[in-house]
Amino acid sequence: MSRPTVMGVNLDDMDWEPAESLWGETGETIPGGLLVKVLSVDPETGASTVLVKAPPGWSTSSAEVHSVLQEGFIVEGTYYNGDVELNAPAYFCLPPGTVHGPARSDGHVVLSMLSGPLDITYVGGGPHEGKGQKDA
């Protein structure tokens, strides 16, 4: 089976879910406090298209790398990736193996497209500590 057909999604009809509900364990740790709206997932490859929402003050403590292509379109707010400030509307493309971050947010929403299942490997600075996370 390939990625299912999506004829249209009314985003206001979807609830924001904790990112862990989609990505679960990703190698190390998912950044705490992120919310997602899952638009499409390919059950064979793990490729996905997802809206990701970060609250103001959210950050990661170290740079990271993924084994899959990650593309993103900032649709709302401001997102900082290392020394790069991205104000909506903005786009980024991170081929597999691209070291990026640490990240922080003034509050943003990104349309994220991944070519496979999300995995996170943190580079330097030790284990990841998500900030701005909600108490569970």
N, C-alpha and C positions, 0 to 999 in steps of 0.2 A: 504494500500500500504506500502511496506517496502522500505528500502533504494534502490535507483535505481542502476542498473548495470552500471559500468564504465569500458569499455573495454580498455581504455587507454586515457591519456591526455598528450598532448605536452605542457609542462609548459611554454616554450618560446612563445607559441601562445596566452597565457592568459595575460591580463593586471592586474597590481596590483590595487586593489580598497581600499578605506578607510575602516577600520574595521567596522565603523558604518553602512556601507551598508549591512553587514551581521548580526551584532549583535544589531544594533539600541540601544534601551534603555535596560540596563541590571541590573536595580536596582538602582545603584548609577551612575557611569560614566565609560565609556570605556576609557582606557588610550589613550590620544591623540597622533597622529603621527603614529599609527600602520597601516600597509597595509596588505591586505589579498589576497590570491588566493584560492577560494573555490573549493575543489576537489570533495566533496560529502556531502550531507545532507539528513538525514532521515526525511521526512516531518511529520511522526507520532510521533517520539520521540525527534526530534531536535538534535540528535547525529550528529556530523560532523567531517570531516577530512579537515584541512585547513592549508595552508602555511601562516605563520605570519612573517612579516618583520618589524623590529624595526630599526630606524636610529641611528647612533652613538650619544650618549648623551641622549638618551631616558631614562626616569626613572619614577618610581611611588614614592609617598611620604609616603606610609604606607603599612603595610602587608595586605593581602586579603585572602578570603576564597571563595570557590565555593561549590554548592550543588551537583555537578556532578564530575565524574572521569575525570581528565585531565592528558593525557600522552603527552610527547613531545620528539622529537628527534631534537637536534640542528644540522642543516645541514651546517651552515655557521656562522662564527663569534664567538663572546663571549657574553654570557648572565650571569648575576649575579642574583641569587635568594637568598636574604638575604646575609649570609656569604659564600654561595656556588658559586664558579666560574665554569662555564661550557663552555669548549672550544670545538668547533665542531671537531669530531663527539662526541656527548654526548646525554644521555637519562635521562628523569625524569618521575616519576609517582606519582601523587598527588591524593590519594583517596578523596572522598567527605568529606568536613569538615577540610581538612588539611590547616592550616595557613601557608602561605608562603610569601616571600618578606620582605621588599620592593624590587623591581626589578630595574635593570638598564642594559644598553646595550652599548657595544662598536660598535654596529651594528651587528645584527644577523638575521638569518632566522631559524624558527623552524617549523617542521611538527607537528601540534597540533591535537590531537584526543580527542574529548569531548563526553561523554556518553549521553549527553542531551543538552538542550539549555544553553548557557553561562549565568551565573549570577555572579555578583561580589558584595561581601560585604566587605568593608574596615574595618580593625581592628586597633583601636588606631590611633592616629595622625590625626583624623578628615577626612574630605572629600578628595578624591583623586585629585591630580593635576598632569596631564600628562605633561612631559617636552619633548622638542625636537619635538613638534608638528608643523606641517606646518600651515601657516595662511590660513584660508578657504576663 
